[in-house]
Amino acid sequence: MSTRSPVHESSGTLPHQRVGRRELPLSALLALALAVFVTSLTETLPAGVLPALGADLGVGESAAGQTVTVYAVGTALTAIPLTAATAAWRRKRLLLAAMAAFALANTVTAVSSAYPLTLAARFLAGVAAGLAWALLAGYARRLTPVHLQGRAIAIVMTGIPVALSLGVPAGTFLARATDWRTAFLAMTVLALAVVGWVVAAVPDQPGQPPERRERILGALSVPGVVPVLFVTLVFVLAHTVLYAYVASFLDHLGMGGSTGPVLLVFGAASLAGIWATGALIHDRLRVLTIAGAALVAVAAAVLGLLSGVHAAVYVAAGLWGLGWGGAPTLLQTAAGDAGGERADAAQAMLVTLWNVAMAGGGVLGGVLLAGAGAGSLPWSVLALMAPVLAVVVGARAHGFPARRA
């Protein structure tokens, strides 16, 4: 691995342009965090309004659930080729285009009365997500001095647990109080708010020079990239297997009315995990990744062994959230570090595999639920986390090094 910071390699920004900056550009980072929030909530919001959405479109809940799947498919299919095609675009222009696409997709979803049109809008939203996810972490790095880059990514990635723990319940409440279409129109308003905030507060950054763009698809040959991508795929798969069916699992335990409180504990712990990650990631990326994976594994074991004790379920939710909360920041940072000159390409591949894992987790969880019952879900998580821990521990030289370059 190069001994130089991968940010200087991939951003096109000269080191002297940031010498005088010693603090976090908080307003710009919060704008990017809101973009992450919009991206995450747009993906997951249909899960909270499936019955009403399906009834309005004249399809069953299973078909309505495909609005989540097609979003992930849109991201998985387009993240890498679109990242390569837009590598030379200036970063601010690209982010604004992605947010405008979110606004359009959510508006069409809100007004559509045809199931195929709704699926097309959701696919467009997934395409916008592929662009945004491949861009946001790198953008945060480029705006921030090297010693604060991990903290900057942690701030930006706060949008994920906030969307899951607060955004989805709030969107579901709004949909029940008014109409599910109102919730999607609210997402349009948020996307437009991001556009305005980015225009006002986020400095522009250049894209990659043509000679770097031509090598964007060669990131897999860079030492460390493959271990990071493997960990991303399996870690997210394990998380999604349980998260996608947590309501069914809790119902299996006789805690069907406790889904909201359990997810609130998970979300609060996720925020604590992000805070700890932001504070320690610059010098402790490897330790934090091992700790996060271990906490998720322990949480799965607690759910498997002590599921009859309701208090233990809340403890497990806290451990799960604490271990998972920092994962997006840790994996995005590890991909950027490992990728070096091809950091954007590595992060685009990470985005692709992340969404493949989310779609796969939904399918695998459904198969386990139907075939082996809800009680099998935590044990499947534990089985998947074993190779994650093994690869992170083994990737000491490249991928998850003891000392970051």
DRENDO-1510 file (C-alpha; in Angstrom, 1 decimal, always signed):
<recs>
REC; n; res; u; v; w
REC; 1; MET; +0.0; +0.0; +0.0 .
REC; 2; SER; +1.2; +3.5; -0.8 .
REC; 3; THR; +2.5; +5.4; +2.2 .
REC; 4; ARG; +0.7; +8.5; +1.1 .
REC; 5; SER; -2.9; +9.3; +2.1 .
REC; 6; PRO; -5.3; +7.8; -0.4 .
REC; 7; VAL; -7.3; +11.0; -0.3 .
REC; 8; HIS; -4.6; +13.0; -2.0 .
REC; 9; GLU; -4.3; +10.2; -4.6 .
REC; 10; SER; -8.0; +10.0; -5.5 .
REC; 11; SER; -9.4; +13.4; -5.1 .
REC; 12; GLY; -7.3; +15.5; -7.4 .
REC; 13; THR; -6.8; +18.0; -4.6 .
REC; 14; LEU; -3.3; +19.2; -3.9 .
REC; 15; PRO; -2.1; +18.9; -0.3 .
REC; 16; HIS; -1.3; +22.6; +0.0 .
REC; 17; GLN; -5.0; +23.4; -0.6 .
REC; 18; ARG; -5.9; +22.0; +2.8 .
REC; 19; VAL; -2.8; +22.8; +4.9 .
REC; 20; GLY; -4.4; +25.7; +6.8 .
REC; 21; ARG; -7.6; +23.8; +7.6 .
REC; 22; ARG; -7.5; +22.2; +11.0 .
REC; 23; GLU; -11.2; +21.8; +11.9 .
REC; 24; LEU; -14.2; +19.9; +10.5 .
REC; 25; PRO; -16.3; +21.7; +7.9 .
REC; 26; LEU; -19.4; +20.9; +10.0 .
REC; 27; SER; -22.1; +22.6; +7.9 .
REC; 28; ALA; -20.9; +20.8; +4.7 .
REC; 29; LEU; -20.7; +17.4; +6.5 .
REC; 30; LEU; -24.2; +17.8; +8.0 .
REC; 31; ALA; -25.5; +18.5; +4.5 .
REC; 32; LEU; -23.8; +15.2; +3.3 .
REC; 33; ALA; -25.3; +13.4; +6.4 .
REC; 34; LEU; -28.8; +14.6; +5.4 .
REC; 35; ALA; -28.1; +13.2; +1.9 .
REC; 36; VAL; -27.2; +9.8; +3.5 .
REC; 37; PHE; -30.5; +10.1; +5.5 .
REC; 38; VAL; -32.5; +10.7; +2.4 .
REC; 39; THR; -30.8; +7.8; +0.6 .
REC; 40; SER; -31.4; +5.3; +3.5 .
REC; 41; LEU; -34.9; +6.4; +4.2 .
REC; 42; THR; -35.9; +6.3; +0.6 .
REC; 43; GLU; -34.8; +2.7; +0.4 .
REC; 44; THR; -36.5; +1.5; +3.6 .
REC; 45; LEU; -39.7; +3.6; +3.8 .
REC; 46; PRO; -41.9; +1.2; +1.8 .
REC; 47; ALA; -41.4; -1.4; +4.5 .
REC; 48; GLY; -43.5; +0.7; +6.8 .
REC; 49; VAL; -46.4; +1.3; +4.4 .
REC; 50; LEU; -46.6; -2.0; +2.4 .
REC; 51; PRO; -50.3; -2.8; +3.1 .
REC; 52; ALA; -51.5; +0.6; +2.1 .
REC; 53; LEU; -49.1; +0.9; -0.9 .
REC; 54; GLY; -50.1; -2.6; -2.2 .
REC; 55; ALA; -53.8; -1.8; -1.8 .
REC; 56; ASP; -53.6; +1.4; -3.7 .
REC; 57; LEU; -51.6; -0.2; -6.5 .
REC; 58; GLY; -53.8; -3.3; -6.6 .
REC; 59; VAL; -51.1; -5.8; -5.7 .
REC; 60; GLY; -50.5; -8.0; -2.7 .
REC; 61; GLU; -48.0; -7.2; +0.1 .
REC; 62; SER; -45.4; -9.6; -1.4 .
REC; 63; ALA; -45.5; -7.7; -4.7 .
REC; 64; ALA; -45.5; -4.4; -2.9 .
REC; 65; GLY; -42.3; -5.5; -1.1 .
REC; 66; GLN; -40.5; -5.7; -4.4 .
REC; 67; THR; -40.4; -1.9; -4.3 .
REC; 68; VAL; -37.6; -2.4; -1.8 .
REC; 69; THR; -35.9; -5.1; -3.8 .
REC; 70; VAL; -35.9; -3.2; -7.1 .
REC; 71; TYR; -34.3; -0.3; -5.4 .
REC; 72; ALA; -31.4; -2.5; -4.3 .
REC; 73; VAL; -31.2; -4.1; -7.7 .
REC; 74; GLY; -31.0; -0.6; -9.3 .
REC; 75; THR; -28.1; +0.3; -7.1 .
REC; 76; ALA; -26.3; -3.0; -7.5 .
REC; 77; LEU; -26.5; -3.0; -11.3 .
REC; 78; THR; -25.5; +0.6; -11.9 .
REC; 79; ALA; -23.1; +1.7; -9.1 .
REC; 80; ILE; -19.9; +0.6; -10.7 .
REC; 81; PRO; -20.5; +1.5; -14.4 .
REC; 82; LEU; -22.0; +4.9; -13.4 .
REC; 83; THR; -19.2; +5.7; -11.1 .
REC; 84; ALA; -16.7; +4.9; -13.9 .
REC; 85; ALA; -18.8; +7.0; -16.4 .
REC; 86; THR; -19.0; +10.0; -14.1 .
REC; 87; ALA; -15.5; +9.8; -12.6 .
REC; 88; ALA; -14.4; +13.1; -14.3 .
REC; 89; TRP; -17.5; +15.0; -13.2 .
REC; 90; ARG; -17.1; +17.6; -10.5 .
REC; 91; ARG; -18.3; +16.2; -7.2 .
REC; 92; LYS; -20.8; +18.9; -6.3 .
REC; 93; ARG; -22.5; +18.6; -9.7 .
REC; 94; LEU; -22.7; +14.8; -9.4 .
REC; 95; LEU; -24.2; +15.0; -5.9 .
REC; 96; LEU; -26.8; +17.5; -7.0 .
REC; 97; ALA; -27.8; +15.3; -9.9 .
REC; 98; ALA; -28.2; +12.3; -7.5 .
REC; 99; MET; -30.4; +14.3; -5.1 .
REC; 100; ALA; -32.5; +15.7; -8.0 .
REC; 101; ALA; -33.1; +12.1; -9.1 .
REC; 102; PHE; -34.2; +11.2; -5.6 .
REC; 103; ALA; -36.7; +14.1; -5.7 .
REC; 104; LEU; -38.1; +13.0; -9.0 .
REC; 105; ALA; -38.3; +9.3; -8.1 .
REC; 106; ASN; -40.1; +10.0; -4.8 .
REC; 107; THR; -42.5; +12.4; -6.5 .
REC; 108; VAL; -43.4; +9.8; -9.1 .
REC; 109; THR; -43.8; +7.1; -6.4 .
REC; 110; ALA; -46.1; +9.4; -4.5 .
REC; 111; VAL; -48.4; +10.2; -7.5 .
REC; 112; SER; -48.3; +6.9; -9.4 .
REC; 113; SER; -51.3; +4.6; -9.5 .
REC; 114; ALA; -49.6; +2.0; -11.8 .
REC; 115; TYR; -47.5; -0.7; -10.3 .
REC; 116; PRO; -45.0; -0.8; -13.2 .
REC; 117; LEU; -44.5; +2.9; -13.0 .
REC; 118; THR; -43.9; +2.7; -9.3 .
REC; 119; LEU; -41.3; +0.0; -9.8 .
REC; 120; ALA; -39.6; +2.2; -12.5 .
REC; 121; ALA; -39.5; +5.1; -10.1 .
REC; 122; ARG; -38.0; +2.9; -7.4 .
REC; 123; PHE; -35.4; +1.6; -9.8 .
REC; 124; LEU; -34.4; +5.2; -10.6 .
REC; 125; ALA; -34.1; +5.9; -6.9 .
REC; 126; GLY; -31.8; +2.9; -6.6 .
REC; 127; VAL; -29.6; +4.3; -9.5 .
REC; 128; ALA; -29.4; +7.6; -7.7 .
REC; 129; ALA; -28.4; +5.7; -4.5 .
REC; 130; GLY; -25.6; +4.0; -6.3 .
REC; 131; LEU; -24.2; +7.3; -7.4 .
REC; 132; ALA; -24.6; +8.9; -3.9 .
REC; 133; TRP; -23.1; +6.0; -1.9 .
REC; 134; ALA; -20.0; +5.8; -4.1 .
REC; 135; LEU; -19.6; +9.6; -3.8 .
REC; 136; LEU; -20.4; +10.6; -0.2 .
REC; 137; ALA; -17.7; +9.0; +1.8 .
REC; 138; GLY; -15.0; +10.1; -0.6 .
REC; 139; TYR; -16.5; +13.6; -0.7 .
REC; 140; ALA; -16.3; +13.8; +3.1 .
REC; 141; ARG; -12.6; +12.7; +3.1 .
REC; 142; ARG; -11.7; +15.4; +0.5 .
REC; 143; LEU; -13.3; +18.2; +2.5 .
REC; 144; THR; -11.4; +17.3; +5.7 .
REC; 145; PRO; -7.8; +17.3; +6.9 .
REC; 146; VAL; -6.3; +13.9; +7.0 .
REC; 147; HIS; -6.3; +13.4; +10.8 .
REC; 148; LEU; -10.0; +14.1; +10.9 .
REC; 149; GLN; -11.2; +12.1; +7.9 .
REC; 150; GLY; -12.5; +9.2; +10.0 .
REC; 151; ARG; -14.5; +11.5; +12.2 .
REC; 152; ALA; -15.9; +13.3; +9.1 .
REC; 153; ILE; -17.1; +10.0; +7.6 .
REC; 154; ALA; -18.7; +9.0; +10.9 .
REC; 155; ILE; -20.7; +12.3; +10.9 .
REC; 156; VAL; -21.9; +11.7; +7.4 .
REC; 157; MET; -22.8; +8.1; +8.1 .
REC; 158; THR; -24.9; +9.1; +11.1 .
REC; 159; GLY; -27.7; +9.5; +8.5 .
REC; 160; ILE; -28.0; +5.7; +8.3 .
REC; 161; PRO; -29.0; +4.8; +11.9 .
REC; 162; VAL; -31.0; +8.0; +12.2 .
REC; 163; ALA; -33.0; +6.9; +9.2 .
REC; 164; LEU; -33.5; +3.4; +10.5 .
REC; 165; SER; -34.3; +4.2; +14.1 .
REC; 166; LEU; -36.2; +7.5; +13.7 .
REC; 167; GLY; -36.9; +8.1; +10.0 .
REC; 168; VAL; -38.8; +4.9; +9.3 .
REC; 169; PRO; -41.0; +5.1; +12.4 .
REC; 170; ALA; -41.7; +8.8; +11.7 .
REC; 171; GLY; -42.5; +8.1; +8.0 .
REC; 172; THR; -44.8; +5.3; +9.0 .
REC; 173; PHE; -46.6; +7.5; +11.5 .
REC; 174; LEU; -47.0; +10.2; +8.9 .
REC; 175; ALA; -48.4; +7.6; +6.5 .
REC; 176; ARG; -50.9; +6.4; +9.0 .
REC; 177; ALA; -52.0; +9.8; +10.1 .
REC; 178; THR; -52.4; +11.1; +6.5 .
REC; 179; ASP; -51.6; +8.8; +3.6 .
REC; 180; TRP; -48.6; +6.8; +2.4 .
REC; 181; ARG; -48.2; +9.1; -0.6 .
REC; 182; THR; -47.7; +12.1; +1.8 .
REC; 183; ALA; -44.7; +10.3; +3.3 .
REC; 184; PHE; -43.0; +10.0; -0.1 .
REC; 185; LEU; -43.8; +13.6; -0.9 .
REC; 186; ALA; -42.1; +14.5; +2.4 .
REC; 187; MET; -39.0; +12.6; +1.0 .
REC; 188; THR; -39.2; +14.8; -2.1 .
REC; 189; VAL; -39.1; +17.9; +0.2 .
REC; 190; LEU; -36.1; +16.5; +2.1 .
REC; 191; ALA; -34.2; +15.8; -1.2 .
REC; 192; LEU; -34.8; +19.4; -2.4 .
REC; 193; ALA; -33.6; +20.6; +1.0 .
REC; 194; VAL; -30.4; +18.7; +0.5 .
REC; 195; VAL; -30.0; +20.3; -2.9 .
REC; 196; GLY; -30.4; +23.8; -1.4 .
REC; 197; TRP; -28.0; +23.0; +1.5 .
REC; 198; VAL; -25.4; +21.5; -0.8 .
REC; 199; VAL; -25.5; +24.6; -3.1 .
REC; 200; ALA; -25.1; +26.9; -0.2 .
REC; 201; ALA; -22.6; +25.1; +2.1 .
REC; 202; VAL; -20.7; +22.3; +0.4 .
REC; 203; PRO; -17.4; +23.3; -1.4 .
REC; 204; ASP; -16.9; +21.7; -4.8 .
REC; 205; GLN; -14.2; +19.2; -5.6 .
REC; 206; PRO; -12.8; +18.0; -8.9 .
REC; 207; GLY; -13.4; +14.6; -10.4 .
REC; 208; GLN; -10.6; +12.2; -11.3 .
REC; 209; PRO; -8.2; +13.0; -14.1 .
REC; 210; PRO; -8.8; +10.9; -17.3 .
REC; 211; GLU; -5.7; +8.7; -16.7 .
REC; 212; ARG; -7.1; +7.7; -13.3 .
REC; 213; ARG; -10.6; +7.2; -14.6 .
REC; 214; GLU; -9.3; +4.7; -17.2 .
REC; 215; ARG; -8.0; +2.5; -14.4 .
REC; 216; ILE; -11.1; +2.6; -12.2 .
REC; 217; LEU; -12.1; -1.0; -12.8 .
REC; 218; GLY; -8.7; -2.4; -11.8 .
REC; 219; ALA; -9.3; -1.8; -8.1 .
REC; 220; LEU; -9.7; -5.6; -7.4 .
REC; 221; SER; -6.0; -6.0; -8.1 .
REC; 222; VAL; -5.1; -3.7; -5.3 .
REC; 223; PRO; -4.0; -5.6; -2.2 .
REC; 224; GLY; -6.6; -5.3; +0.6 .
REC; 225; VAL; -9.6; -4.4; -1.6 .
REC; 226; VAL; -10.9; -8.0; -1.8 .
REC; 227; PRO; -10.8; -8.7; +1.9 .
REC; 228; VAL; -12.7; -5.4; +2.6 .
REC; 229; LEU; -15.3; -6.3; -0.1 .
REC; 230; PHE; -15.7; -9.8; +1.3 .
REC; 231; VAL; -16.3; -8.5; +4.8 .
REC; 232; THR; -18.8; -6.0; +3.5 .
REC; 233; LEU; -20.8; -8.6; +1.6 .
REC; 234; VAL; -21.0; -11.1; +4.4 .
REC; 235; PHE; -21.4; -8.6; +7.3 .
REC; 236; VAL; -24.3; -6.8; +5.6 .
REC; 237; LEU; -25.8; -10.1; +4.6 .
REC; 238; ALA; -25.8; -11.2; +8.3 .
REC; 239; HIS; -27.2; -8.0; +9.5 .
REC; 240; THR; -30.0; -7.9; +6.9 .
REC; 241; VAL; -31.1; -11.5; +7.5 .
REC; 242; LEU; -32.2; -10.5; +11.0 .
REC; 243; TYR; -33.1; -6.8; +10.5 .
REC; 244; ALA; -35.4; -7.5; +7.6 .
REC; 245; TYR; -37.4; -10.0; +9.7 .
REC; 246; VAL; -37.0; -8.6; +13.2 .
REC; 247; ALA; -40.7; -8.0; +13.5 .
REC; 248; SER; -41.4; -11.7; +12.7 .
REC; 249; PHE; -38.6; -12.8; +15.1 .
REC; 250; LEU; -40.0; -10.7; +17.9 .
REC; 251; ASP; -43.5; -12.0; +17.2 .
REC; 252; HIS; -42.1; -15.5; +17.5 .
REC; 253; LEU; -40.8; -14.6; +20.9 .
REC; 254; GLY; -44.2; -13.2; +22.0 .
REC; 255; MET; -42.9; -9.7; +21.8 .
REC; 256; GLY; -44.8; -8.6; +18.7 .
REC; 257; GLY; -45.8; -5.3; +20.3 .
REC; 258; SER; -42.3; -4.5; +21.2 .
REC; 259; THR; -40.8; -4.0; +17.8 .
REC; 260; GLY; -40.7; -0.2; +18.1 .
REC; 261; PRO; -38.9; -0.1; +21.5 .
REC; 262; VAL; -36.5; -2.8; +20.5 .
REC; 263; LEU; -35.6; -0.9; +17.3 .
REC; 264; LEU; -35.3; +2.3; +19.4 .
REC; 265; VAL; -32.7; +0.6; +21.6 .
REC; 266; PHE; -30.9; -0.7; +18.4 .
REC; 267; GLY; -30.9; +2.8; +16.9 .
REC; 268; ALA; -29.7; +4.6; +20.1 .
REC; 269; ALA; -26.9; +2.0; +20.4 .
REC; 270; SER; -26.0; +2.5; +16.7 .
REC; 271; LEU; -25.6; +6.2; +17.3 .
REC; 272; ALA; -23.3; +5.4; +20.2 .
REC; 273; GLY; -21.3; +3.1; +17.9 .
REC; 274; ILE; -21.0; +5.8; +15.4 .
REC; 275; TRP; -19.8; +8.3; +18.0 .
REC; 276; ALA; -17.1; +5.8; +19.3 .
REC; 277; THR; -16.1; +5.1; +15.7 .
REC; 278; GLY; -15.7; +8.8; +14.9 .
REC; 279; ALA; -13.6; +9.4; +18.0 .
REC; 280; LEU; -11.2; +6.4; +17.5 .
REC; 281; ILE; -11.2; +5.4; +13.8 .
REC; 282; HIS; -8.0; +7.4; +12.8 .
REC; 283; ASP; -5.8; +5.1; +14.9 .
REC; 284; ARG; -8.1; +2.1; +15.7 .
REC; 285; LEU; -9.8; +1.1; +12.5 .
REC; 286; ARG; -8.8; -2.6; +12.8 .
REC; 287; VAL; -9.7; -2.9; +16.5 .
REC; 288; LEU; -13.0; -1.2; +15.9 .
REC; 289; THR; -13.9; -3.5; +13.0 .
REC; 290; ILE; -13.0; -6.6; +15.0 .
REC; 291; ALA; -15.0; -5.3; +18.0 .
REC; 292; GLY; -18.0; -4.4; +15.9 .
REC; 293; ALA; -18.1; -7.8; +14.2 .
REC; 294; ALA; -17.6; -9.5; +17.6 .
REC; 295; LEU; -20.5; -7.5; +19.2 .
REC; 296; VAL; -22.9; -8.5; +16.4 .
REC; 297; ALA; -21.9; -12.2; +16.9 .
REC; 298; VAL; -22.4; -12.0; +20.6 .
REC; 299; ALA; -25.8; -10.3; +20.1 .
REC; 300; ALA; -26.8; -13.2; +17.8 .
REC; 301; ALA; -25.7; -15.7; +20.4 .
REC; 302; VAL; -27.7; -14.0; +23.1 .
REC; 303; LEU; -30.8; -14.0; +20.9 .
REC; 304; GLY; -30.3; -17.6; +20.1 .
REC; 305; LEU; -29.6; -18.8; +23.7 .
REC; 306; LEU; -31.7; -16.4; +25.8 .
REC; 307; SER; -34.6; -15.4; +23.6 .
REC; 308; GLY; -37.0; -16.5; +26.2 .
REC; 309; VAL; -35.8; -13.7; +28.5 .
REC; 310; HIS; -37.3; -10.5; +27.2 .
REC; 311; ALA; -34.7; -8.3; +29.0 .
REC; 312; ALA; -32.0; -10.2; +27.2 .
REC; 313; VAL; -33.5; -9.3; +23.9 .
REC; 314; TYR; -33.1; -5.6; +24.7 .
REC; 315; VAL; -29.5; -6.2; +25.8 .
REC; 316; ALA; -28.9; -8.1; +22.5 .
REC; 317; ALA; -30.5; -5.2; +20.5 .
REC; 318; GLY; -28.1; -2.8; +22.2 .
REC; 319; LEU; -25.0; -5.0; +21.5 .
REC; 320; TRP; -26.2; -5.4; +17.9 .
REC; 321; GLY; -26.7; -1.7; +17.4 .
REC; 322; LEU; -23.3; -0.8; +19.0 .
REC; 323; GLY; -21.5; -3.3; +16.8 .
REC; 324; TRP; -23.4; -2.4; +13.6 .
REC; 325; GLY; -23.5; +1.4; +14.0 .
REC; 326; GLY; -19.9; +2.1; +13.0 .
REC; 327; ALA; -19.8; -0.6; +10.3 .
REC; 328; PRO; -20.7; +1.7; +7.3 .
REC; 329; THR; -18.0; +4.2; +8.4 .
REC; 330; LEU; -15.4; +1.5; +9.1 .
REC; 331; LEU; -16.0; -0.3; +5.8 .
REC; 332; GLN; -16.1; +2.8; +3.6 .
REC; 333; THR; -12.9; +4.1; +5.3 .
REC; 334; ALA; -11.2; +0.7; +4.9 .
REC; 335; ALA; -12.2; +0.6; +1.2 .
REC; 336; GLY; -10.9; +4.1; +0.6 .
REC; 337; ASP; -7.6; +3.3; +2.4 .
REC; 338; ALA; -7.1; +0.0; +0.6 .
REC; 339; GLY; -8.1; +1.4; -2.8 .
REC; 340; GLY; -5.4; +4.2; -2.8 .
REC; 341; GLU; -5.5; +5.7; -6.3 .
REC; 342; ARG; -8.6; +3.7; -7.0 .
REC; 343; ALA; -10.5; +4.6; -3.8 .
REC; 344; ASP; -13.6; +5.7; -5.7 .
REC; 345; ALA; -13.7; +2.5; -7.6 .
REC; 346; ALA; -13.3; +0.4; -4.5 .
REC; 347; GLN; -16.1; +2.3; -2.8 .
REC; 348; ALA; -18.3; +1.9; -5.8 .
REC; 349; MET; -17.7; -1.9; -5.6 .
REC; 350; LEU; -18.5; -1.7; -1.9 .
REC; 351; VAL; -21.8; +0.0; -2.6 .
REC; 352; THR; -22.7; -2.7; -5.2 .
REC; 353; LEU; -21.9; -5.5; -2.8 .
REC; 354; TRP; -23.7; -3.8; +0.0 .
REC; 355; ASN; -26.9; -3.7; -2.0 .
REC; 356; VAL; -26.4; -7.2; -3.3 .
REC; 357; ALA; -26.1; -8.3; +0.4 .
REC; 358; MET; -29.2; -6.4; +1.4 .
REC; 359; ALA; -31.3; -8.0; -1.4 .
REC; 360; GLY; -29.7; -11.4; -0.6 .
REC; 361; GLY; -30.3; -11.0; +3.1 .
REC; 362; GLY; -34.0; -10.5; +2.4 .
REC; 363; VAL; -34.2; -13.6; +0.3 .
REC; 364; LEU; -32.1; -15.8; +2.7 .
REC; 365; GLY; -34.0; -14.6; +5.7 .
REC; 366; GLY; -37.3; -15.3; +4.0 .
REC; 367; VAL; -36.2; -18.9; +3.1 .
REC; 368; LEU; -35.0; -19.5; +6.7 .
REC; 369; LEU; -38.2; -18.1; +8.1 .
REC; 370; ALA; -40.4; -20.3; +5.9 .
REC; 371; GLY; -38.2; -23.4; +6.2 .
REC; 372; ALA; -36.7; -23.4; +9.6 .
REC; 373; GLY; -38.7; -20.8; +11.5 .
REC; 374; ALA; -37.9; -17.5; +13.0 .
REC; 375; GLY; -35.7; -19.1; +15.7 .
REC; 376; SER; -33.1; -20.0; +13.1 .
REC; 377; LEU; -32.4; -16.3; +12.2 .
REC; 378; PRO; -29.9; -15.4; +15.0 .
REC; 379; TRP; -28.0; -18.7; +14.5 .
REC; 380; SER; -27.6; -17.9; +10.8 .
REC; 381; VAL; -26.2; -14.5; +11.8 .
REC; 382; LEU; -23.7; -16.1; +14.1 .
REC; 383; ALA; -22.6; -18.6; +11.4 .
REC; 384; LEU; -22.1; -15.7; +8.9 .
REC; 385; MET; -20.2; -13.6; +11.3 .
REC; 386; ALA; -17.5; -16.3; +11.9 .
REC; 387; PRO; -15.8; -15.8; +8.5 .
REC; 388; VAL; -16.2; -12.1; +8.8 .
REC; 389; LEU; -14.1; -12.1; +12.0 .
REC; 390; ALA; -11.6; -14.6; +10.5 .
REC; 391; VAL; -11.0; -12.4; +7.4 .
REC; 392; VAL; -10.7; -9.1; +9.4 .
REC; 393; VAL; -8.2; -10.7; +11.8 .
REC; 394; GLY; -6.3; -12.3; +8.9 .
REC; 395; ALA; -6.1; -9.1; +6.8 .
REC; 396; ARG; -3.5; -7.6; +9.0 .
REC; 397; ALA; -1.2; -6.5; +6.2 .
REC; 398; HIS; -3.7; -5.1; +3.8 .
REC; 399; GLY; -7.4; -4.4; +4.2 .
REC; 400; PHE; -7.6; -4.0; +7.9 .
REC; 401; PRO; -3.9; -3.1; +8.9 .
REC; 402; ALA; -2.7; -2.6; +12.4 .
REC; 403; ARG; -1.5; +0.8; +11.4 .
REC; 404; ARG; -3.3; +3.0; +8.7 .
REC; 405; ALA; -1.1; +4.6; +6.1 .
</recs>
